[in-house]
Amino acid sequence: MFYNNQEKVLEEVLLEELLDTPNEIVLYNDDVNTFDHVIETLVRVCDHTWEQAEQCSIIVHYKGKCTVKTGAMEELKAQCTQLLEAGLSAEIV
């Protein structure tokens, strides 16, 4: 009986994780913005450290895109809007 209880709890936790899967802001590469502008914007909007923002900008440059923030949709909408208003190319997925 104890084993079934553990199994049930595990199933509930896994289901909760699936339902709470955070959304992501994905930043895309463009030929317009400088590294400095992207880094400064990520620091200001996404609360990145300078190093995190620099790494994300390098990934975007070489890979074409990078997830820069994860979380609940409500939290990400305002941040994605700010990235777009700053001239960056981003979307929530």
Backbone as ProteinMPNN parsed JSONL, in Angstrom:
{"seq_chain_A": "MFYNNQEKVLEEVLLEELLDTPNEIVLYNDDVNTFDHVIETLVRVCDHTWEQAEQCSIIVHYKGKCTVKTGAMEELKAQCTQLLEAGLSAEIV", "coords_chain_A": {"N_chain_A": [[0.804, -1.19, 0.0], [1.912, 1.257, 0.744], [3.692, 1.685, -1.327], [1.969, 2.212, -3.487], [0.938, 4.652, -2.686], [3.204, 6.323, -2.884], [3.605, 6.157, -5.608], [1.285, 7.396, -6.561], [1.625, 10.011, -5.586], [3.928, 10.742, -6.995], [2.926, 10.661, -9.617], [1.082, 12.773, -9.45], [2.804, 14.941, -9.003], [4.31, 14.926, -11.377], [2.276, 15.463, -13.225], [1.503, 18.002, -12.375], [3.861, 19.405, -12.947], [3.848, 19.24, -15.735], [1.577, 20.75, -16.332], [2.326, 23.218, -15.373], [4.296, 24.111, -17.043], [6.653, 26.43, -17.915], [6.453, 29.364, -19.97], [8.467, 30.712, -22.646], [10.613, 33.414, -23.483], [11.863, 33.979, -26.565], [14.635, 35.189, -28.17], [15.558, 36.567, -31.251], [17.995, 36.623, -33.897], [19.143, 39.515, -35.653], [20.012, 41.865, -38.237], [20.385, 44.411, -37.432], [20.606, 45.447, -34.745], [23.134, 46.303, -32.347], [25.652, 44.481, -30.493], [26.085, 45.683, -28.007], [23.686, 47.13, -27.608], [21.787, 45.028, -27.488], [22.738, 43.609, -25.248], [22.595, 45.57, -23.191], [19.816, 45.974, -23.205], [18.815, 43.43, -22.478], [19.847, 43.267, -19.894], [18.49, 45.365, -18.659], [15.721, 44.814, -19.152], [15.238, 42.035, -18.741], [16.485, 41.469, -16.401], [19.03, 40.337, -16.463], [22.419, 39.446, -15.666], [25.379, 41.228, -16.632], [27.124, 39.419, -17.82], [25.438, 37.196, -18.385], [23.706, 38.356, -20.261], [25.525, 39.017, -22.261], [26.404, 36.462, -23.051], [23.966, 35.406, -24.011], [23.542, 37.127, -26.176], [25.657, 36.415, -27.824], [25.029, 33.735, -28.379], [22.607, 34.131, -29.753], [23.584, 35.503, -31.955], [25.222, 33.565, -33.257], [23.691, 31.198, -33.348], [21.185, 31.977, -34.109], [18.951, 32.213, -32.52], [17.789, 32.429, -29.078], [16.697, 31.356, -25.91], [15.745, 33.68, -23.601], [14.391, 34.206, -21.288], [12.29, 32.582, -18.92], [9.054, 31.662, -17.689], [5.859, 32.447, -16.184], [3.137, 33.231, -18.354], [1.89, 35.726, -17.901], [3.871, 37.197, -16.625], [5.819, 37.35, -18.569], [4.781, 38.731, -20.764], [4.903, 41.589, -20.53], [7.682, 41.946, -20.459], [8.483, 40.915, -22.946], [7.188, 42.693, -24.636], [8.607, 45.03, -24.011], [11.129, 44.322, -25.0], [10.549, 44.177, -27.734], [9.757, 46.831, -28.186], [12.198, 48.006, -27.867], [13.355, 47.438, -30.193], [14.234, 44.887, -30.674], [13.993, 41.498, -31.862], [11.66, 39.311, -30.832], [9.732, 36.695, -29.267], [7.077, 35.067, -27.434], [7.011, 31.741, -26.563]], "CA_chain_A": [[0.0, 0.0, 0.0], [2.811, 2.403, 0.797], [4.246, 1.862, -2.665], [0.944, 2.854, -4.304], [0.865, 6.048, -2.275], [4.349, 7.004, -3.488], [3.348, 6.214, -7.038], [0.246, 8.4, -6.773], [2.237, 11.322, -5.354], [4.816, 10.985, -8.123], [2.079, 10.977, -10.766], [0.534, 14.109, -9.245], [3.895, 15.897, -9.186], [4.617, 14.986, -12.802], [1.169, 16.143, -13.885], [1.604, 19.41, -12.015], [4.984, 19.965, -13.708], [3.408, 19.39, -17.118], [0.614, 21.839, -16.412], [2.997, 24.455, -15.021], [5.442, 24.333, -17.913], [6.765, 27.872, -18.158], [6.638, 29.87, -21.324], [9.809, 31.23, -22.872], [10.857, 34.483, -24.445], [12.946, 33.627, -27.484], [15.206, 36.341, -28.859], [16.058, 36.17, -32.568], [19.06, 37.422, -34.485], [18.812, 40.456, -36.716], [21.19, 42.545, -38.777], [20.218, 45.824, -37.118], [21.025, 45.837, -33.4], [24.514, 46.027, -31.951], [25.81, 43.65, -29.303], [25.904, 46.53, -26.826], [22.262, 47.426, -27.426], [21.124, 43.8, -27.047], [23.186, 43.327, -23.882], [22.004, 46.562, -22.295], [18.374, 45.745, -23.14], [18.578, 42.222, -21.682], [20.131, 43.598, -18.497], [17.42, 46.246, -18.167], [14.373, 44.242, -19.255], [15.149, 40.65, -18.249], [17.255, 41.36, -15.159], [20.228, 39.521, -16.648], [23.71, 40.045, -15.352], [26.065, 41.609, -17.874], [27.679, 38.197, -18.406], [24.335, 36.425, -18.972], [23.243, 39.064, -21.446], [26.564, 38.881, -23.279], [26.334, 35.081, -23.546], [22.754, 35.276, -24.821], [23.728, 37.838, -27.448], [26.57, 35.612, -28.649], [24.249, 32.581, -28.841], [21.68, 34.634, -30.774], [24.362, 35.846, -33.157], [25.732, 32.384, -33.952], [22.675, 30.147, -33.502], [19.981, 32.553, -34.683], [17.944, 32.468, -31.484], [18.152, 32.006, -27.728], [15.716, 31.612, -24.87], [16.343, 34.652, -22.692], [13.624, 34.274, -20.04], [11.196, 31.618, -18.795], [8.154, 31.991, -16.594], [4.426, 32.474, -16.469], [2.785, 34.103, -19.474], [1.592, 37.078, -17.414], [5.135, 37.867, -16.313], [6.646, 37.514, -19.764], [4.178, 39.634, -21.757], [5.459, 42.94, -20.413], [9.107, 41.924, -20.83], [8.588, 40.729, -24.401], [6.791, 43.973, -25.225], [9.729, 45.961, -23.86], [12.177, 43.922, -25.949], [10.089, 44.583, -29.057], [9.81, 48.292, -28.242], [13.609, 48.38, -27.97], [13.794, 47.121, -31.555], [14.71, 43.516, -30.779], [13.04, 40.547, -32.412], [11.419, 38.316, -29.788], [8.367, 36.199, -29.128], [6.832, 34.132, -26.348], [6.618, 30.406, -27.06]], "C_chain_A": [[0.855, 1.267, 0.0], [3.377, 2.719, -0.583], [3.243, 2.576, -3.572], [0.794, 4.331, -3.963], [1.996, 6.857, -2.899], [4.136, 7.182, -4.985], [2.334, 7.307, -7.363], [0.82, 9.806, -6.608], [3.145, 11.685, -6.52], [4.019, 11.36, -9.361], [1.51, 12.388, -10.644], [1.595, 15.182, -9.47], [4.228, 16.037, -10.664], [3.523, 15.708, -13.578], [1.221, 17.636, -13.611], [2.733, 20.086, -12.788], [4.595, 20.186, -15.163], [2.475, 20.581, -17.274], [1.258, 23.188, -16.143], [4.212, 24.751, -15.896], [5.537, 25.814, -18.247], [6.89, 28.188, -19.647], [8.037, 30.446, -21.421], [9.765, 32.443, -23.775], [12.06, 34.054, -25.268], [13.359, 34.892, -28.214], [15.833, 35.852, -30.155], [17.12, 37.135, -33.065], [18.49, 38.387, -35.507], [20.102, 41.124, -37.167], [21.216, 44.023, -38.41], [20.873, 46.208, -35.797], [22.466, 45.438, -33.098], [24.521, 45.107, -30.731], [25.546, 44.477, -28.046], [24.439, 46.826, -26.555], [21.51, 46.196, -26.908], [21.469, 43.505, -25.593], [22.535, 44.293, -22.902], [20.497, 46.345, -22.129], [18.048, 44.511, -22.309], [18.834, 42.464, -20.201], [18.967, 44.388, -17.913], [16.067, 45.537, -18.098], [14.254, 42.889, -18.564], [15.92, 40.419, -16.952], [18.435, 40.4, -15.277], [21.425, 40.23, -16.03], [24.342, 40.419, -16.693], [26.59, 40.353, -18.593], [26.592, 37.338, -19.06], [23.881, 37.055, -20.276], [24.244, 38.943, -22.586], [26.532, 37.48, -23.886], [25.11, 34.868, -24.432], [22.932, 35.955, -26.175], [24.66, 37.069, -28.381], [25.833, 34.391, -29.21], [23.299, 33.012, -29.95], [22.423, 34.904, -32.071], [24.76, 34.597, -33.948], [24.687, 31.305, -34.208], [21.366, 30.662, -34.101], [18.883, 32.843, -33.683], [18.442, 31.949, -30.157], [16.992, 32.296, -26.794], [16.368, 32.526, -23.834], [15.602, 34.772, -21.362], [12.541, 33.205, -20.064], [10.328, 32.036, -17.617], [6.713, 31.927, -17.03], [4.143, 33.51, -17.557], [2.575, 35.549, -19.018], [2.865, 37.874, -17.149], [5.92, 38.212, -17.573], [6.087, 38.518, -20.766], [4.798, 41.02, -21.721], [6.92, 42.976, -20.841], [9.28, 41.765, -22.336], [8.214, 42.024, -25.118], [7.932, 44.98, -25.143], [10.876, 45.62, -24.81], [11.808, 44.369, -27.359], [10.162, 46.099, -29.222], [11.247, 48.804, -28.352], [14.187, 48.02, -29.337], [14.34, 45.717, -31.721], [13.604, 42.636, -31.353], [12.867, 39.407, -31.403], [9.972, 37.864, -29.834], [8.286, 35.271, -27.942], [6.365, 32.836, -26.965], [6.289, 29.502, -25.897]], "O_chain_A": [[0.532, 2.238, -0.685], [3.521, 3.884, -0.955], [3.629, 3.452, -4.346], [0.553, 5.16, -4.841], [1.766, 7.963, -3.39], [4.451, 8.229, -5.551], [2.505, 8.053, -8.327], [0.527, 10.693, -7.41], [3.128, 12.825, -6.983], [4.398, 12.283, -10.083], [1.462, 13.121, -11.632], [1.309, 16.22, -10.066], [4.409, 17.152, -11.154], [3.816, 16.481, -14.491], [1.008, 18.445, -14.514], [2.579, 21.221, -13.238], [4.964, 21.197, -15.761], [2.577, 21.333, -18.243], [0.778, 24.206, -16.64], [5.064, 25.557, -15.523], [4.599, 26.388, -18.801], [7.365, 27.382, -20.446], [8.711, 30.645, -20.41], [8.978, 32.497, -24.72], [13.137, 33.798, -24.731], [12.527, 35.58, -28.806], [16.549, 34.851, -30.169], [17.137, 38.311, -32.699], [17.476, 38.106, -36.147], [21.152, 40.96, -36.545], [21.97, 44.8, -38.994], [21.616, 47.188, -35.735], [22.948, 44.39, -33.528], [23.517, 44.978, -30.031], [24.862, 44.021, -27.13], [23.995, 46.781, -25.408], [20.692, 46.308, -25.996], [20.587, 43.185, -24.797], [21.982, 43.868, -21.887], [19.964, 46.514, -21.032], [17.107, 44.534, -21.516], [18.122, 41.932, -19.349], [18.514, 44.111, -16.803], [15.354, 45.648, -17.101], [13.268, 42.63, -17.875], [15.995, 39.291, -16.466], [18.798, 39.731, -14.31], [21.439, 41.453, -15.891], [23.891, 39.978, -17.75], [26.506, 40.246, -19.816], [26.791, 36.813, -20.155], [23.695, 36.363, -21.277], [23.857, 38.785, -23.743], [26.623, 37.331, -25.104], [25.2, 34.227, -25.479], [22.519, 35.417, -27.202], [24.466, 37.075, -29.597], [25.994, 34.053, -30.383], [23.194, 32.337, -30.974], [21.942, 34.572, -33.155], [24.646, 34.577, -35.174], [24.791, 30.571, -35.19], [20.534, 29.874, -34.549], [17.979, 33.63, -33.961], [19.374, 31.148, -30.091], [16.372, 33.356, -26.875], [17.407, 32.193, -23.263], [16.116, 35.368, -20.416], [11.94, 32.949, -21.108], [10.796, 32.676, -16.675], [6.389, 31.418, -18.103], [4.827, 34.528, -17.659], [3.031, 36.484, -19.677], [2.926, 39.075, -17.416], [6.598, 39.237, -17.633], [6.847, 39.099, -21.54], [5.175, 41.565, -22.759], [7.353, 43.917, -21.506], [10.136, 42.417, -22.933], [8.856, 42.402, -26.097], [8.193, 45.702, -26.105], [11.52, 46.514, -25.359], [12.653, 44.881, -28.093], [10.579, 46.594, -30.269], [11.487, 49.898, -28.864], [15.362, 48.267, -29.607], [14.857, 45.377, -32.786], [12.428, 42.998, -31.326], [13.795, 38.64, -31.15], [9.102, 38.555, -30.366], [9.302, 34.743, -27.488], [5.445, 32.817, -27.783], [5.937, 28.339, -26.099]]}, "name": "protein", "num_of_chains": 1, "seq": "MFYNNQEKVLEEVLLEELLDTPNEIVLYNDDVNTFDHVIETLVRVCDHTWEQAEQCSIIVHYKGKCTVKTGAMEELKAQCTQLLEAGLSAEIV"}
